[in-house]
Amino acid sequence: MPARPPAPTGPDGPPSAVPARLWRGLDRYRPPGVDAVARAWRSPVRGPWLTSVLGAVLLVTLPLVIVTGLLDWIAYGPRFGQAFPAGVGWLHPPVFDWPTRPAWLFRVTQGLHVTLGIVLVPVVLGKLWSVVPKLFDWPPARSIAQVLERLSLLLLIGGILFQIVTGLLNIQYAYLFGFDFYTAHWYGAWVFTVALVTHVAIKLPRLVTALRGPGFARTPLARTRPEPPDPDGLVARRPRPATMSRRGVLAVVGGGALLLAALTVGQSVDALRRTALLLPRGRRFGAGPNGFPVNRSIAAAGVTPAQTGPGWRLTVRGAGRTVTLDRGQLLAMAQHTAALPIACVEGWSTAQTWTGVRLRDLAALVGVAAPGSARVRSLERAGLFRQAALQGNQVTDPDALLALRVNGVDLSPDHGYPARVIVPALPGVHCTKWVEEIAFDG
């Protein structure tokens, strides 16, 4: 057998030796205290199994958060330039006309996006706790492949923490970060998604292997022992005696998730509204039959009683015609009643019974038999709520209304008196209040 030819060499020796020398060189410059920090994490329950269980939960649930976020962006009508953010360049996903059926569609997608994002906070923190010793490894990586892996991990951890923190602050109306939330949340979500896909592609085989191993969840505290050493170094080198079993860790994480669910789900379930203690935006109510959440009051909108008083008129435009109607004339038209939900971007929603004039009847009044779109303008003159565009299917839906009454009584000023738009499955921000004008396009 002929002898194997010698490996080509360069000025620094064989190519395979270059990375090894680089890592050894980095090892000489260990940051002070890094070993002490790494040794401080000595829990015997850390290991591939616990990390994989928490990772599997996130692997199932995080795609739901991502997909519902994309769907909600589409629901805001990007073709009208009113999605948040509006200009996303080549990150523009495929869009379609947002359907009006089922009527609770946006209520579910937005509620699931926000609620699940909150409920997963303990799982994310538990997953980070299970791998935190790895963050203090030195050198950070010992091969090019590990460099790429650690980079994806950095983007993954940074991305999910950024999304959680900014999302929670947005829900609380606490814009402490000084930049546009919607733009940052959108691009942050893309960074996180790419990092997640990369990390899953690298770690999925080890996750599957670890989950196929012994079922440590049934091991009581007295018999809790460290797992065998693993290639990723998740198992503590010098573990302390166990103070909590693995099933205890999972119970703490699961209990935290259930507690957050109990304190959040009331935002989307009317019967549990008063239990939504963590989300105060949905806990401001009107009075009597108007006693459901108010996201933006008439005072906050800058609309005055004089504007909504007896002198108020609705202007309807289309097909070259203009019709002006007062509230009495609108009440004299054919009235339609529908039980419809209204959902806000922050996650809260409510279902109420609305009565008013069908939008398609108003379109017919100015000679637009088959409206392709409509633009609704509010008395409010500033902000995101001053006007909204509606798709053709949203105008022609039989339950799409210019609502004048709710739950059998007139709308309160905070809920949009003298008239507001309500459309099935429409984001709440586009259910314009204090409507002044509707322009229909054929």
N, C-alpha and C positions, 0 to 999 in steps of 0.2 A: 504494500500500500504506500503510495507516495506521501511524503511528509507534508503536513499542512503548512502553507506559506505563512511567514511571520506577519503579524498584524502591522499595518502601516503605522509609523510613528511620526510625531511632529516635534517641535522644539520643547514641548512640555511632556513628552512621553506618549504612550498609547492613548487614543481618544477616550477610552473608558476610564482612564485614570484622572482625566481633567475634572469631571464633576466631583469625584471623591476628594481630590485635593481642594476644590472649592469649598465643599462642605466642611472639611477639616479646618480650613482657614477660618471659616465663619465660627467654628466651634471655639476657636481661641479668643473670640471677642464676645463671649457670653454676657448679656446685660446683667448688671448686679441684681441679685435677688431672684433671678428667674428660677433657679433650682429650688430655693426655699418656697416660692409660690407653688411650684409644681408638686413639691412634697406635701404641701398643706392639704391637698385634695386626696384624702385617703379612705373615702367611703368604699366599703366592700361590695356595695350593690351596683356600682358603676360597671358597665361592661357592654359587650355587643348586644346581648339580649334586651336589656332595658332600653338602650338607645334605639334599637330596631323596632321595639313595640311602639315607642313614642313617634318614631319616624314613620311607621306604617299608618298611624292615625293621621298625621299631617299629610302623608302622601294621598290619602283618600279624600281629605276635607279641603286642603288648600286649592286643588283644581276647581272646586265648587266656588270658592271665593273669587278666583281669577275669572272664571267664566261668567258668573253673575255680574262682576264688575264690567266686563266687556258688554254684556247685554244691556246693562243700565246706561252705558255710554251711547249705545245705539238708540235706546228709548228716548233720548233727549233730542233726537232729530238732527244728526250731523249734516244732512243735506241742506238744512236751513241755516247752518252755521251757528246753532244754538246748543251744541254739545259742549261739555266741559272736559278738557280744553277744546277749542274749536279747530285750530290748525295743528295737526299732528304729523304732517308730512307722510313719509313712507311707512310710518307705523299705523296708518289708517287701515283698520280691519274691514272686511266685507260688511256692507250695511244693507239693510232692507227696511221697508216700511214697517214700523212697529205696529203689531196687531192690537186690536181693541178687545179681542176675546182670547182667553177668558178675561173677564173684567178685573180679576185679582192678579193678573200676571205681574205687573210692576210691583205690586204690594209684596209678592213672594220673592221676586229677584232681588229687590233692594233690601227687604227685610232680612233675607237669608245672607246677603253680602255683609251687612252690618252686624247682625246678631252672631253669625258664625265667626266673623273676625274677632269679636269680643270674647266669645266662648273659648276660642282656641288660645287665648293669651296664656293660661296656665300650662297648656301642652307645649307651647313654644318655649316657655321659661324652663319647664322640666327637661325638654330636649337639650337646651343650652347647658343646663346644669350637668346633664349626663356626659357632655363632651368637653366641659370647660377646661380640664387639665391639658387637653390637646392644644388649646390656644396658647399655652406657655411653652410648647416644645421649642428646643433650640438645638441645632439650627432649624428654622421654620420648615425646611424640606430637605430631602437628601437625594432628590432626582428631579429632572425636568417635569416628569409626570406629577410628582408631588407638588411642585410649584404651581402647576395649573389647578390641581385639586384644592390647594390652600387658597388660591385666588378666588375660585368659585365659592369656597366656604366663606371667605371674607365678604363677598358680594351678597351671599345668601343671608348671612346673619345681619349684616348692615342693612340690607334691603328690607327684611321682615320687621326689624325693630323700627326702621324709619316709617314703614307703612302703618304699623300698629300705633306708634306714638302720635303721628300727625293725624291719623284717622280718629283716635280718641279725642284729641284736641278739637278737631273739627266738629265732632258731635256735641262737644260742650261749648261751642262758639268761642273757644279760647285760641285765637290766632296769634300765638306767641312767637311763631317762627318767622314772621316778617316776609313771607313769600306767598305766591298764589297756591292755595292748597290743591286745587284741581289739577293744575299743571304738574306740580311736584308729585302728587299721588299717581298720576297717569304714568309718567316716565319712571318713577320709582317702581311701579308695578311691573313694567317691562324689564327693568334691570333684575328685579327679584325673580321673575319668571324664567329668564334665560339662565340665571344662576341655579335655580331649582332644577331645571331640566338637565343641566350639566352635572349637578351633584347626584341626581338620581341615576343618570347613566353610569357614573363612576361607582356608586355605592350600592346599587340595587342587588348585584350578586351576593355581596356580603350581608345585606339585610335579609335576603331569602335564606341564606345559610344559617344565620343566627336565629331566625324564627323557627327553623326546623329543628333546632337544638332542644335541650331539656326545657320543660315548662317551669321556669323559676317562679311563676306567679303563685304557685301553691305552696312554696317553701315557707314555713313559719320563721319567725325571728330567730328562734333558738338554733335552727339549722341553716341559717343564711350564711353562705360562704362566697368568697370571690370566685368569679369565673376563671378558667384557665387563661394564661396570657394570650393576648390577641395581636394580630399584625398591626392594628391601628393604635395600640397602646392605650386603650380605654380603661383597662383594668389597672387598678392602683398597684404600684410596685411594692409598697409597704402598707397594706390595708390595716385599718383599725378594726376592732370588734364591731359587729353590726349593732346599730341602735334602732334600725328600722328595716323591715323586710322589703323585698322588691314589690310585693303586693301592697305594702303600706305606702310606698312611694306612688304607685299607680292610684291608690285610693285618695291620696292627698291631691294629686293632679286632677283626677276625675271629679273629686268633690269641689275643687275650685271652679272647674268648668261648669258643673251643675249649678253652683251658687250664682255665677255670672249669668247663666241662662235664666235662672229664676228672677234675677233682677233686671233682665233685659227684655224678655219675651213679651212683657206687658206693653211694650211699645207697638207691637203688631197685633195684639189680642185685646180687644176692647174690654172684655170682662176682667182682665188682669191689669188694666191701665195703671192703677195706683201702686202696683208693685215695681214699676219701672223706675227705681230709685236712682239709677246711675245715669239716666238720660233726661235731664230736666227740660230739654226743649219740648218734649212731648207731654209734659205734665202741666202745661198752662191751659186752662179750660175756659170756655165761654160759660154762659148761664142758661139754665133750663134746657129746652130742646137744642139750643146752640152749645150745649156743654160738652164739646169735644175739642181736641187740641188746636191751638192757634199758633202757627209758626211765625207769623208776622202780623202784628196788630195794625190797626188803621193809624194809630199815632206814630208807630215806627215807620210806616210807609209815607207819612207826610200828607195824607189825604185828609181834607178838612170836612166837617159836617156841612158846610155850605156847598161843597162840591157834590155831596151825595143827597142833598135835600130835594125839595119839590122841583127845583129847577134842573135837576139831572135829566139828560137825554142820551139815548143810545143812537149812534149813527151807524147805519148798515150800508155798505157799499158793495157794488158788483155789477158787471156787465154795463158799465157806463151809467148806472142809476144810483141814487142816494136816497135813503129813507131815514127819517128821524122819528124815534118812538120814545114816549115817556113811559114810566113804569106802569101806569094804568092801562095804556094800550098794549103793553106786553102781557099783562095779566088777562086782558080780554082775548088774547090769542089762544089757540088750542094748547092746553097744558098737558105735560107728560111727567109721570113720576117714576123714578127708578132708584133702587137700592144699589149704591156704588161705593167702592172704597176710594180713598184718596191717600196717597203715600208720598212721604218726603224723602229727600236724598239722605238725610241723617238716619233713616231707618224706621221712624215711627209711621204708623198708618192707622186709619180708622174707616169704618163703614157706616154710612148714614143714608137716609132716604131723602132724595132731592126732587124738587118739583120746579118745572120751568118750561121754556119754549125750546123745541128741538132746533139745533143749529141748522139742519137742512131745511126747516121751515123758514128760517130767517133768510137763508140763501135763496129760496124760491121767491121770497118777497121782492128781491131785487133782480129776478130773472135768471139766476144761476141754478139750472136744474141739476147739473152734475158737477159740484165744486171739486176742483183738484187740490185746493189748499185754502187756508184762511189765515189771516193775520189778525190777532186780537190785541188791542191796546188798552192799557189800564189808565185810570186817573193818576196813578203813581207815575212820577216823572223820572225817577232815577233807579239804578240798580238792575238786578237780573230779572225782576218781576214786572217791569213796565210793559212788556209785550211778549207775545209768543206766537209761533207759527204752528199750524195744525196741518197734518196730512189729509188727503182726500178721504181716506177711510175713517179718520177720526171725526171729520165733519159729518159724514153721512150715516154714521152708526145711529141706530134708532134710539139709543140711550144717551147720545151726546147732547148736552143741554146748555142753554144759558139759564142757569138756576136762579130763581127768584125767592124760593122758600126751601127750608130744610126741616125735616121731621114735623111738617105740618104748620110751621110758623115762618114769618119773614126771616131772612138772613140777618144776623146781627152785623153791626158795622165791622167788627173784627173778622167776620167770616165773608165779607165781600159785598154787603148791602151797598147799592140796590140790586146788583146782579153780578154773577160770577160764572165762569166756565167750569163745567164738570164733564169729563169724558172717560169712558172705561179704559183702564190700564194706562192712563196718561200720568206721567210724573207730576207730583203736586205743584212744582214750581211753574208748570205750564197751565195749571188750572187757574187762570188769571182772575184776580179779584178786582172789584170796583171797575168793571168793564165800561169803557167809554166808546169804543168803536170796534166794529168787526168788518173786515174787507175780505170778500170772497173772490177767488180766482177760478175761472172755468177750466 
